[in-house]
Amino acid sequence: MKKLITLLTALALTASLAQADAKAGQKVYLKSFKAKFGMNGTKFAAEHTVAEWEELFADNAKGFIKEYSERFPTASAVLSNQELAQKLQDVGDFAKEYGSDSGNVPSCG
């Protein structure tokens, strides 16, 4: 019984940590990218499936930076900003949490 409680506690903690990163990523998106991309968070997250977002944010988000710098040239300076590099992983968590096939809808419509 003690092992079951420990396992359930660990799973709950992991789920809440993942949600925290998605929430942080949502805030970063709204603050740093919404105006530059010209779309709200719901539309942004729905641009790709969860698997596609995972691929774009792999390897320090190189695919994401490349694709969105090409699509939105005015955002390339922000996308390549070293101070924002760590926060890009949170944006990735947000995008993966609410990807087009995730069944989740963010509250930042």
Beta strands, then each sheet from edge to edge (+ up, - down):
end
